[in-house]
Amino acid sequence: FGSSHLAASPLAFPSRSTSRPRLRASSLPTMLRAFTSQLARPLVRPAAERVLPVAGHRAFAAAAGKKPKTEDGTLEGRYATALFMASGNNLKKVYEDMVNLRAMMSESPQFKLLIETPGVDPDEKAKALEAVCKKAGAEAQIVNFLKVLIENKRIGSLGRVVDLFETFYRAEQGLVPCKVTSATELTSQQKSAVQGAMQKRAEKGSELIMEYTVNPAIMGGLVVKMGEAVFDNSVATRLERLQTQLLQPVS
């Protein structure tokens, strides 16, 4: 949406340079150690504090934005959809920041603990995440979105929200994940043949993101997952089908 919508949105942010530092787990702020130390003791607050009615939860304007091409009706999907719609022309930068957060959760046990543990004071957690995002050069939209998740007690679902946002982004860009599983490592020529065959099955204009894995348990053949579609031509599956047929009573 246009600049007038961005200015009115709680997720509005100033334009930034596209070159930003990639925050590694080794460079996370020292404050995380102090915040995660809170996990060892219970959080004591008055019973009525922060018990907000649903209507009073922090929210952000997303109605003016473009909806993702795919849908997910889960609660995490609705959060991911709202962020997608609020991203506007900044979609790529927001996507990069979200993926960066997921990488930090994977690389730093302390950061993952801070995200997923409800025992940390919400205000302190928000301050810690804001500091991390600032050091990483993340957009202000990301900071506000994290605060929304914290206030609504959904920050523990951040990992799943990132996964869904990535699905929405890939669909928007025409990027389709294609995972190929074989019993043994495929040669470069075989991989090219598989990619060519799957590209013919994909929608026109789509770009396949190929991933190849090895699983000896399938015994032979291939199992291909392209988007949500699965093509199972493995020897193990064919033997299972044959066994099922042989066990059926003769009419």
Residue pairs with C-beta under 8 A, 6 or more apart in sequence:
1 64
1 65
1 88
5 61
5 64
5 88
6 12
6 13
6 88
8 61
9 60
9 61
9 86
10 59
10 60
10 61
10 144
11 60
11 61
11 86
11 140
11 141
11 144
11 145
12 140
12 141
13 90
13 139
13 140
13 141
14 140
16 93
16 137
16 139
18 93
20 136
20 137
20 138
21 135
21 136
21 137
22 100
22 136
23 100
23 104
23 132
23 135
23 136
23 137
24 104
24 107
25 104
25 107
25 108
25 111
27 135
28 104
28 108
28 110
28 111
28 132
29 128
29 131
29 132
29 135
31 128
31 131
32 108
32 110
32 111
32 114
32 128
32 132
33 110
35 114
35 120
35 124
35 125
35 128
36 110
36 113
36 114
36 117
36 120
38 119
38 120
38 121
38 124
39 113
39 117
39 119
39 120
41 119
42 119
43 119
43 120
43 121
45 121
50 122
50 151
52 151
57 148
57 151
57 152
58 147
58 148
58 151
58 152
59 148
60 82
60 86
60 144
60 145
60 148
61 86
62 81
62 82
62 83
62 84
62 85
62 86
63 85
64 85
65 84
65 85
65 86
65 87
65 88
66 84
66 85
66 88
67 81
67 84
67 85
68 80
68 81
68 84
68 85
68 168
68 171
68 172
69 168
69 171
69 172
70 167
70 168
70 171
71 77
71 81
72 78
72 80
72 81
72 164
72 167
74 164
75 154
75 157
76 154
76 157
76 160
76 161
76 164
77 164
79 148
79 149
79 154
79 157
79 161
80 161
80 162
80 164
80 165
80 168
81 168
83 94
83 98
83 141
83 145
83 161
83 165
84 91
84 165
84 168
84 169
86 141
87 94
87 95
87 141
90 139
90 141
91 169
91 172
92 169
93 139
94 139
94 141
94 142
94 165
95 165
95 166
95 169
97 133
97 136
97 138
97 139
97 142
98 142
98 161
98 162
98 165
98 166
99 162
99 166
100 136
100 138
101 138
101 142
101 158
101 162
102 159
102 162
102 163
104 111
104 132
104 136
105 111
105 112
105 115
105 158
105 159
106 112
111 132
114 120
114 125
114 128
114 129
115 129
115 155
115 156
115 158
115 159
116 155
116 156
116 158
116 159
117 156
118 153
118 156
122 150
122 151
125 150
125 155
126 146
126 147
126 150
129 143
129 146
129 150
130 143
130 146
130 147
133 142
133 143
133 146
134 143
146 155
146 158
149 155
149 157
149 158
149 161
169 175
170 176
170 177
170 209
173 207
174 203
174 205
174 206
174 207
175 206
175 207
175 209
176 202
176 203
176 206
176 207
176 208
176 209
176 226
176 227
177 208
177 209
177 211
177 225
177 226
177 227
178 195
178 198
178 202
178 208
178 209
178 210
178 211
178 224
178 225
178 226
178 227
179 211
179 212
179 213
179 224
179 225
179 226
180 186
180 191
180 194
180 198
180 210
180 211
180 212
180 213
180 222
180 223
180 224
181 212
181 213
181 214
181 215
181 218
181 222
181 223
181 224
181 225
181 234
182 212
182 213
182 214
182 215
182 218
182 221
182 222
183 214
183 215
183 216
183 217
183 218
183 219
183 220
183 221
183 234
183 235
184 214
184 216
185 212
185 214
186 194
186 212
191 210
191 212
194 222
194 224
195 208
195 210
198 208
198 224
198 226
199 206
199 208
201 226
202 208
202 226
208 226
215 223
217 236
218 234
218 235
218 236
218 237
219 234
219 235
219 236
219 239
220 234
220 235
221 233
221 234
221 235
221 237
221 238
222 231
222 233
222 234
223 230
223 231
223 232
223 233
223 234
223 237
224 230
224 231
224 232
224 233
225 231
